[in-house]
């Protein structure tokens, strides 16, 4: 019987159940700040923009809604 082959997906690591992309961004689902307040992070917003600064300058909590009222929700982050 021939071996079953599977197609490989783009590189995404899972650390403690959280997706990490090939570019080093970690998925953020809207819970509390995932790093120390004084950590410098780069965040990606739902609208595609990015911001870099201290984690305590970010509003981390959000609802998982893709509409105009939530376009600035943080969807991913990485330590800068």
C-alpha positions, -999 to 999 in steps of 0.1 A, spaced: 0 0 0 15 34 -9 24 59 18 -1 87 24 14 121 18 2 154 32 8 189 19 28 211 42 12 243 55 31 276 60 54 274 90 36 281 122 49 270 155 26 263 185 39 272 219 14 264 247 -14 264 222 -6 298 207 2 302 170 35 318 161 40 329 125 72 326 104 77 363 109 78 358 147 44 373 155 23 355 181 -14 354 176 -33 375 202 -70 366 209 -79 396 230 -71 386 265 -50 405 290 -15 417 282 7 387 275 41 403 285 55 425 312 42 461 310 76 476 303 84 452 274 88 468 240 65 451 215 54 454 179 17 448 175 -3 441 144 -38 456 143 -69 441 126 -67 468 100 -31 458 90 -13 486 107 16 481 132 28 500 162 59 496 184 62 507 220 58 497 256 32 470 262 14 491 288 6 516 260 -15 490 242 -52 482 247 -49 444 246 -85 433 253 -110 430 225 -139 410 211 -133 388 181 -153 409 157 -142 420 122 -160 453 118 -152 490 116 -155 495 154 -128 469 160 -103 477 133 -76 487 158 -78 455 178 -44 438 184 -44 405 165 -7 396 169 25 408 187 62 401 190 88 414 214 108 441 196 
